[in-house]
Amino acid sequence: MKLRDIIPFLATAVLLAMAFPSASLWPLAYIALVPLLLWLRGKGYRDAFVGGMAAGAVFYGITFAWFASLTYWVGGIVLAGVALLVILFAAFWGVIAVGTRFFERSLSGSIVFAFPSMWVLMEYVHNHIFTGFGWGSVGYTQWNNLAVAQLASVGSVYAVSFYIVLINVLVYEIIARIRTSKLAATAGGAIIILAVAVPLWGKMRMQEPDLSSSLRIGVIQPNFSLDVKWSAEYSEHMLRTQERMTERVAAEGAELVVWPESAIYYALVDEIERVGDIARTNDVYLLIGSEHYDENARSPDEMRYYNSAFLINPEGRILGRYDKRHLAPFGEYVPLGQVLGFIGKVVPRISDFSPGARNTVFEIEGRKFTVLICFENSFPHLVRGSARLGSDFLVQVTNDGWFGQTAQPKQDLAIAVFRAIENGATLVRGTNTGISCFIDPWGRISSIVRASWGATVFVRGIAVETISTVAHDTFYKAYGDVWVAGCGVLAAVALGMCAYRRSNVRGSAADSGTTEERSSHDSNAGPRTKKRSRKQ
């Protein structure tokens, strides 16, 4: 493969990766796919697949580079898992590249809607295939371009991805058809309309939070290293630190105090007296992330462990528990345990949690909320299901300390912005090492826990804010993934049109060939025909 073939792959991958956090150069997302689309012109299916897969591999390799930080905690085996993930996701890029060539060959201009539709379907599959992995959707690049991000209220992050990819295709059409001024002008006009209409609609949609129903919430970010969190000798230090931080937010009027995921070393049921005293002393509700185990197990073999969140009232009693339903593969459990179970023995820091069976709606004096633990927030359908239970707001508790000073915490925050917009609800983030903050129903971030020098990750601090507990209706919350279904219909229609066009072309070619053959035959048989006519 020549250098001129490699440059488009690298350009697309690097430009798109730079649009994501932590660089967050979101305008690059609107042109990032153009180099690859231009390169695909005139390529065969095999070259298209290889080129698309190469671009995807570089993009995911850059975007998911933070996975490498896990090797310190769980060993080098994580690199094998990441490599498989990158290859699988990159293969989807290859398939889309092949599809693009098919549409281009079959019906000029058909990729304008076919390519964005295929892209959305790919991202949807990413979220559902095997255990699902929601990271890397192109729409997340617009987390700090809130006017456009409002599209998520209609069709989740997939609608934003469609918008971005559509503009990429239109830019490509302008360049590819520059000599056909009418077509290029049409594509240019479409870009102008989209670039003006969508942000204008988004800005008009954004409002000020409705504080007619509100709750004052405090989040604590204790910033414990994983070495401390996993050490029994530091268990008392962890509790004392979070107790003092709770006193600080309670003094600022917090009614609910959010502790992060895995906030205490021991299971909460073993520490309930101590934690209950903290709630009673400060007269607050506590939401605490903690391990939980099945107290009714009849034998060690029947024992089940859960990654959970508990709500404790100001009297020190547990009001409810939520067990994480979507566990992180190779972090909280080993998938295909009968085949890959040996990994848990080789890498002891891989937990053996069981998934929760149901959602839980917590309630504080009539205000309801549901909890997301760790990367559960990366699944739009799962969060929507929680919001539809009548949640007035959402809370995410997480511990991103695994990933060090990488892009992962910022990418996690970007994803949370979309969950708030999709469901029209305030989202509160309580994290161990950052980024803890509040996100309003339109994606605006406030009260970030921040050090005096500006750092938001690996700093200790608190944040207190009065949030709106008035959730707004959104199209996405009401109707779910209708946008994705629409993309499926668009792709199917484009495919049908292309198939019809190709069959007509083949039919015309066959008819033309038959006519020429008959003409030649008639020319040769002409004299004999005349003789037969005279006999008649």
N, C-alpha and C positions, 0 to 999 in steps of 0.2 A: 504494500500500500504506500502510495507516494505522500509526500509532505502536504501537498495541496488537498489531499483527502483527509488528512488528520486534523488540519487546522479547523475545519467546520465543526468536527466533533468536540474539540476542545473549547472552541468559542461558545457553542451552545451550552455545554456542561458548566463552564466557569461562569458565564454570564448569569445563568439561572441560579447557580449555587450562591453567587454574590447577592442575589435578590432576597435570599433567606437570611434570618438572623444567624450569626451576629452582625454581618455587614449591613443587612437590611436595606440594600439599595433597590427599593421596590420598582422604580421605573425600568430597570433592566429586564424585568420579567416580560415586558411587552415587546421586546425584540429578541429575546434570548433564543427562541426556536427558529428564527429566520435563517441563520447560517445552515442549520441542518436541512431545512426545507429546500433551500436553494441547491444544496449539494445533492439531494435526492433526485433532482430532475434528470431524467434520462437514464437512471440507474436500473439495473435488473433487480429482481426480487431478492436474490441471494445477497447482493451488495447492499441493498436497502436494509435487510435484516442485520447484517454485520455492522453497518454504520450506525443504525439506530441503537443497537445493543451497546456498541462502544461508547456512544454519547451518554446513554443511561448509566453505564457502569462508572464512568468518570464523575457524573453528577452525583450519584448516590454515594460514591466513595468519598467525595468532598463533604456532602451534606450530613452523612452519618459517621464522619470521622470521630465524633465524640465517643462512639462505642469502644474505641481502642482504650479509653481510660478504664474500662471495666477489667482489663487484663490484670491490673494491680490487685483487684479484689477477688475475682473469680477465676483467674488464670487465662492462659493463652487459648483455651478452647473456645472462648467467646469470639476470637477472630475467625474461626472456622464457621461459626454460626452467622457472623456478619457477612462473610464472603458468600455464603449461600443465599442470604437475603439480597445482597447486591446483584448477584447473578440472576436470581428469580425476577426481581423488579426490572432489571435492565433488559431481560428477555421480552418484557411487555413493550418496552420502547421499540425493540426490534419488530415485534408484531405490528405495532402502529405504523412504523416506517413502511412495512410491506403493504399494509392497508392503504397508506397514502399513495404509494405508487400505483396500486390497483385503481383507485379512484381517479387519479390523474390520467392514466392511460385510457380509462373507459369513458369518462365524461369530463370535459374541460370545466374547471371551476367547481366541481362537486366537492372538493376538499374544504371549501369555505365553511360548510356546516358539518361535513363528515369528520374532519380532523378534530375539531373541538369536542364533538360527540364521542368519538373513540377515546379521546383523552380522559373525559369524565368517567366513562365506563371503566377505564383502566384504574383510575383512582378509587372508584367504588370497589372494585375487586380487591385492591390493596387492603382496604379496610375490612374485608370479609374472608379472604382466602386463608385457609388453615386457621391460625389463631388470630389473624388480622394484625395489621400494623398501619396506623393512620398517619405516620409522619411523612413529610415530603410532598403533600398536595400543593400544587402551584399556587392555589388561592391563598395559602398562608403567608405568601410574600407581602400581601396587602394589609397585614395586621396593623401597621401604622399609617395606612392610607384609608381612614375610616369611611370616607364618603363612598368609596367603591366597596369596601367590606360590608356595607349594609345589604348588598345582594345576598349575603348569607341568610338573612331573615326570610328570603324567598326559597332558596334552594340549597342551603347549607354552604359549606366551603366549595362544593362542586359548582355552584352557580358562578362564583368568583373565578374559579379555574376556567370555566367555559368562556367567560368574558375575556380573560387574559389571552387564552389560546386563540380565540377568534380574532383579536387584534393582531396577534402574530401572523396569522394566515393572511389577513388583509394587507399587512405590510409586505409580506412575501408576494402577494398577487400584484401589488404596485410595481415591485422590482422586476418580477418575472414577465410582466406584460407592459413594460414601460413603452414599448413601441406601438402598442395598441392603446392609444391615448384614451379612448372612450372607456375601456375596461379599467384602466389604471385610475382614471378620474372617478369612476364609480366606487372603487375600493377606497380611494382617498376620502371621498365624501362620507362613506360609511364609518370610517375611522373618526372623522370629525364629529359626526352625530353621536357615536358611542362615547367618545372622550368627553363630550359636553353633557349629554343627557343623563348618563348613569351617575357621575359624581353629583350633578345638580339634584337629582332625585334623592341620592343618599344624604346630602346636606339638609334637604327639606324634611327628611324622615327623622333626623336626630332631634331629640327634645331634651329638656332638663328633667332630671329624675323627679318622680312624684313622691314627695315625702309625707303625703297624707297618712300613709302607714309606713312606719320606719322601725329600725332596731339599731342600737349602738353596739358595734362589734369591735373587739380587739383581737389582733393576731400577734402571736409571739414567734420570733424567729431565733431559736436558741443557738444555732450554728454549732452543733456537736459534730465532730469528725466521726467517721464510721468506726474507727478504733475505739473511741469512747463509747459509742452506742452499743457496741458488741461486748463490752467489758462489764462484768457484774460489779467489779470494785468501784466503778463510776456511777452506779445506779443511784446512789444517794445524792451525788453531785448533780446529776441530771434533774432529779426531782426538785432539789433546793433551788437550782437556777431557774427552772420554769415557774416555781412557786413565787419567787421574787418578781419575775417578769409579769406574772398574773396580777400581783399586787399593784404594779405600776399601771397596767391598763384598767384595772378596776377603779383605781383612783381617778382615772379620766372618764369615768362614767360608763364603762363597757358593761353591757348586760349579758353578752355571750362572749366567751374567750375561746379562741381556736388555737389548740396545740397541733403540731404537725403530725404527719404519719410516723408511726413507731416512736412516739414521744417518750415512752418509758421502757426500761429494760425488761422488766417482768410483765407478765400478762396483767391486765388491769384488775381482773377478779382477785388477784393476789395482792393488789395495792389499793383496793377500793377504800379502805379506811383512811389511809393517808391522803389520797386524792380527794375523797369526800370532804375531809377537813379543809382542804384548800378552797373548795367550792363554798362551804359553809362560812368560812372566815371572811371571804371576800364577797359573799352574797351574789354570786354570779353562776350562770350556766357554763359548764365546761364541755367543749367538744374535743375529744382526745383520740388520737390514733394509737392503737395498741394491738398487740397480738392477743388472740383469744383461742382457747382450746375447749373441746367438748367435755364438759364436766361430767356428763352422764355415760361416758365410754366405759364399757364393762371390762375392757382389756387394753393393753398398750397397742395391740394391732388394730383396734377399732378407734383409737384416738385420732381426732381430726383437728388440725390447726388452721386458723383463719387470720388474715390481715384485716383488721376491723377498725371501726370508729364508734365511739360511745358518746352518748349525751348524758351528762350528769346535771341534776338540778341543784338549786342553791341549798337544798336540804341534804345534799350529798348522796342522793339515790340515783341509780342508773335508770334513765327513762327509756332508752332504746339502744339498739346495736345494729350497725350495718356491716355485713361481711363483704369484702371486695369480691365482685363477680367475675371480672375479666383480669385474670392473673397474667403477670409478665412471664413469658416462656424463658426457661433457662435462668431465671432470676428468682421466681417464686415457686416454680414447679418445673419438672422435666416432662415435656410432652412425649407421647408415645412411651410411657413409662416402662412397659413390658419389653420394649426394644432398647430404649436409651437410658434405662434406669441406672446403669453403671455410672453415668455421668455424675449423678448426685453423690455417689460414693467417692469418686475421684476428686470432685470439687465440693467440699463440705459446706461452703458458704452459699450454695444454692439451697434455698428453702424448700420445704415440702408442704406448701399450703394447699388447702382445698378451696374451691370457689364457693362463694355464697350462693344460696338458692333463690333469693328474692331481694327486691329493693326495700328500702325502709324510708318512710316519711317521718322526719322529726318535727316536733312542734314546740314552739315557745310562745305561750300566751296568744294562741290563735294564728301565729305566723309560722308557716310551714316551710321546710327546706329539705333538700336531699343532698347526699354527700358523694363525691367522686374521690376515689383513692388513687393517687399516683397517675399512671398513664391511661386510666379509664377516661380521662377528659379528651383523649385523642379519637374517640369513637362517637361521631355525631349522633348515630341512631341510639346508642346507649344513653347518652345524656338527654336526648329528646324524650326517651321513655321515662327518665326520672322527672323531667320537667312537667310532663303531662299528668303526673300524679297529683298535681295541684301545688307544686313548689312555688313559693313566693320569692325564693332566692336559692342559689346553689353555693355549695362550699367544696373546694378542692383542698385536700390535705395530701402533702407529698414530701418526699425526701430525695432531692436531686443531688445530694452530696456525693453520690457514686461517681459523678461525671466530671468533677474538678472544674477548673477554669476553662470550660469549653462552651460551645454554642448551645448545648442542650438546654440549660435553664431558660435561655431567651426563646428558644424554639417552643418550649413548653408553655411559656407565657403567651406567645403568639397564638398558639392553638386555643388557649383558654379565652382569648378575646373573641374568637369565633363562636365558642359555645355560648357566651353571653348574648351575642347578637342573634344567633339562631333561635334562642329560646326567650328572648325579650326579658331576661332576668339578670339581676345583679349576681356576680360571681365573686366570692371571697376566696383568696388563696392564702393558705397557711402552710408554710414550708419550713424545713429544718435549716437549710443553708441559703435559701433565696430561689426565686424572687417572690416575696410575699407582698400582696397588694389587694386593692379592690378594683373591680371592673364593672362599670355600669351597663345597663341593657343595650347601649349603643357602642360598647367596646372601649369607652374612655377609661384609661387607667389612672388611679389616684392613690395617694398615701402609700407609696412604695417604701418598704423598709430599706433605708439607705444610710451608708456611713457618711461621716462628715466630708470625706474625700471623694464621695460620689459612688463608691462601689455598692452594688446591690446583691452580690453573691459572696458567700463566706464572710458575712458580717452578722453580728448579733444586734437585735433591735426589736422594737414594737411598732405597731401602727393601730390607730383607733379611728373609726369613722362611723357616722350615722348613715346607714344605707336605706335606700328605698326597698320596701318589701311589697311593692306593687309590680307584679309581673305583667308584661304586655303580651297580647296575642300576636303571633307571627304566622305567616303562611306555612313556613317550614314546620313549626311546632304542631300546627293543625293537620297538615297533609303529608308530612314526611318527605320521602325521596321521590316525589313526583317529577322533579327536575331531572333526576337520573333516568327515570322511565321515559321522559320526553326525549332525552338524548339517545336512548335505545331505539325509539321510534324513528328519530331523524336518521340515525345510522342505518337502520333497516330500509327506510325509504330510499336513501342514497344508494345503498347496495342494490336494491331492486331496480332503480333507474339505470344504474351502470350495467347490470346484467341484461336488462332489456335492450340497452343501446348496443352492447356487444353482440347480442344475438341478432339484432337487425343488421349490424355491420357484416357479420358472418353470412347472414342470409342474402344480403345484397351482393356480397362478393361471390357467393355460390351462384346466384342468379346471373350475374354478369359473366361468370365463367361458363355457365351452361349456354347462355345466349351466343357467346363467341364460338363455342364448340359447334352449336347448331348452324351458325352462319357459315362456318368453315365446311361443315358437312354438306349443307345445302349447295354451296358453291361448287363442291366437287361432284355432287350428284345431279346438278342442273340438267345436263344434256340427256341423261337417262330419263329424268322426269318428263322432259318434253316429248321423248319418243313414246313413253307410255301414254301420254295425253293424246298423241295423234292416233294411237291404236283405238282409244276409246271413241 
